[in-house]
Amino acid sequence: MKFEKMHGAGNDYVYVNLFEERVDDPEELSRRVSDRHFGIGSDGLVLIGPGGEGGDFSMRMFNADGSEGAMCGNAARCVGKYLYERGLTAKREIALNTQSGIKQLLLTVNPRTGEVERVRVNMGKAAFSASDTLRSQVTLPEMVNYPVQVSGREYRITFVSMGNPHAVIFTDGIDNLEIERIGTEIEHHPLFPERTNVEFIEVIDRSRLKMRVWERGSGETLACGSGACASVAAGTITDRCEPKASVQLKGGVLEVEWVRDGNQVFLAGDARFVFKGELF
């Protein structure tokens, strides 16, 4: 099976082109390729395929533990670059069909080199209760600065769904955070019957946030696009930041804008090829 490795702000996935390859068991394949010692090494697996209803192309993403995710903003940006630079489309505006609906990609292309330098994604709505956006239709109440006890300490969670669930926590000293212990407990907290992503946010100023992320099914990753979007939305409604802000992650910087009139969240940043290969 041929594949390509890509990353957006260090959020790395293995990408497989279903126009050329066949994948019968994506859950097991994701577990295999994600292993950083016995596989390729990644945060998960992304399958690129036909658009289906309403889309030019489709994307399915699987976490490192084999569970399927509804959406990944960094992966969507990488798919846009892949489609254009690998000659699957000449479009610079692409409708991408995902498990959380159609996402619109806007590509910025260098006119001299033909390289996609930047991809902006319309991530859709930010919802503060999950009943309208999660694929499972699990009903979660609206949670803004909601107190939760974890390991003997109270954390204030603002829940945001970007088509996938995010528990956003504003706190200081995130570099020294025991994220593996705390992130695991919140991911599996009874409040979230299908688990949740967890974002720990330190406010630099009203236009800049610093973030560490614990991703559902993958653990700590270097970046999470939908998590960055959720964090800016949570920061805005709790009056910690402006609706347009940069988010500094371990793997790079992402730009987020929440247009509250119409409730649309936009995510922008670069996307990179790392290598291509063949898995035996």
Secondary structure, DSSP 8 states (H G I E B T S, - for coil): -EEEEEEETTEEEEEEETTT---S-HHHHHHHHH-TTTS---SEEEEEEE--TT-SEEEEEEETTS-EES--HHHHHHHHHHHHHTTS---SEEEEEETTEEEEEEEEE-TTT--EEEEEEEEE--BSSSTTT-TT-------SSEEEEETTEEEEEEEEESSSEEEEEE-S-GGG--HHHHHHHHHT-TT-TT--EEEEEEEEETTEEEEEEEETTTEEES--HHHHHHHHHHHHHTTSS-SEEEEEETTEEEEEEEETTTTEEEEEE--EEEEEEE--
